[in-house]
Every structure is written in C-alpha cells, then in structure tokens.
Amino acid sequence: MLMIKADVPQDVTEYKEQFFFGMNSRQLICSVLMIVVAVLVFLVGSKFISTDILVYITIALIAPLAAVGFLKYNGMGFEKIAATVAEFYVSNQRRRMEYLPDEIEIHDTVRKIYIQQLEEERRAEKKNMKRRGETFERK
C-alpha cells in the first residue's frame, strides 16, 4: 500500500509560496532584474569597456540585487539587516535600559526601608546617649 507523503513545515511562519523553479515572488523579481541589468550593462558597456572589466562592473551592480532577493539572516531580509548595521554604526553607542524587572523596584524599596530603620535606631541611640550624658562618636 502506497502512502502519500506531504511536507509540512515545522513552523507555519517559515512557509513561503513558491512560484517558479522553487523561488518565491521576491526571489523571482530580483532574478529577473539581475538578468535585465546584466544584459543591459553588457550591451551598452561592450562598446566602451573591455569584457573582463565589464564582468567586474556587472557583478558589482548585480550583487545588491542578489542580496535583496536571496539573503536572509535570523528571519530578516537584506534591507532590514542593512538598516540594523547602519543604526549600530551611526547611532549613539550608549546602552539604553529598556526594561527594569519588578524585582529591582522591590529591592530598592526594601533597601530604603532598611536605611530608614537604621537611621531611626541611630537617632534613638543618640537620644539615649544625651540622656545619659555620654558623647556620641561616629566610627
């Protein structure tokens, strides 16, 4: 008995619809643009520049399109990666505290209460020393 097997992605968000040769729409559009740019550069540039130099120019012009279409890192596309890297190098390098857990506030409150209790004990000790006629020396 033959069983029909269906591939189910582990994560639903990882699913990408494939159109042509297993490429999604983003990759297909970038591939078409890369071919168009390469053909135009070779048709126009072959009259003015030698072919070996023209190949390097074509690669330099096509590489960003390939990155936009095919590069993904941690679920981010190339434009998101480029924006993140640019923000890292251009923005202020000071770290911002975005989240303080409740435990820190509780710790600060407990510490304030403890300091107040110590101050009250010290004041009470001073009053007792004054009543007895002793001098208060701080250590």
Secondary structure, 3 states (H helix, E strand, C coil): CCCCCCCCCCCHHHCCCCCECCECHHHHHHHHHHHHHHHHHHHHHCCCCCHHHHHHHHHHHHHHHHHHHHCEECCEEHHHHHHHHHHHHHCCCCCCCCCCCHHHHHHHHHHHHHHHHHHHHHHHHHHHHHHHCCCCCCC
